[in-house]
Amino acid sequence: METIKYTPRGVCSKAMEIDVEDGVIREVRVLGGCNGNLKGICSLLRGMTVEDAIQRMDGIKCGMKPTSCPDQLAQALKQA
């Protein structure tokens, strides 16, 4: 199993860790950010392939920001 550690940029979250095994997301942990929303996102990502997650989240914006926590998770997953 690989653990991706990522420091997001341009969002409220401070740190992200994603456990990936055989191309499938096993667990996601996010420090900071919108607690309830991120718990939901992390739960939905469990069991999803890395490719599907990137495809669904890449490019999502938060209000007027050029990025979002989901987009930053996609950037982290691109390292897998």
N, C-alpha and C positions, 0 to 999 in steps of 0.2 A: 504494500500500500504506500502511496505517495501522499505527503501532506504539503499542500501549497500554502505558503505564508505570503501574504500580500498586504502592502500598505496602500490603501485607497487614496486617491487625490481628488479634490474638488467636491467632497461630500462630507456629511456629518460623521460617518463611520471612521473609526481610528485604526482598526486592524481586521483582517479576514484570514481565516484558515479553512481550507477545504481538503477533505480526505477523499482521494480518488483511487479506485482499485479496478484494474482492467477496463479503463475508460468509462467507469460508472461512478457517479458521485455517491459517497457513503455517508458523509456528514459535513455540515457547514456551520462554522461559528463566526459570528460578527460581533466586534466590540464597538459599542456606540451606535449612533444612528437611531432610527425610529423603531423602537423595540418590537412592538406588535407586528408591524409590517415585515420586518426582517425575520422574525420567528416564522411567519407564514411562508415567506420566500424560501427560507432554509428547509422547512418541512417539505415544500413542493419539489425542491431540487433533489431530495434524497431518492436514490434509485434511478435518476435520469442520467442519460449519457452526457458526457462532456460536450459533444457536438450539438445535441439538442438544446442544452442549456445556453450555450454561446449563441446559437441561432435565435433563440427566443428573447435573450436579454441584451445583446449587443446593440448599442446605439440609443437605448432608452434614456430620456432626459428627465430631470427633476425640476419642474417649473422653468425658470429662465436659465438654469445651470446647463452647461454643455454635456453633463454626465449625470449619473445617478448611482445609487448603491447597486441595483441590478446590473447596470452597465459596467461598474467596477468589478463585480463578481465575474462578468464575462471576460474582462481583461485579465483577471487572475487565472481563469480557466484556460485561457490561451497559452499559458505557460506549461500546462499539463502535456 
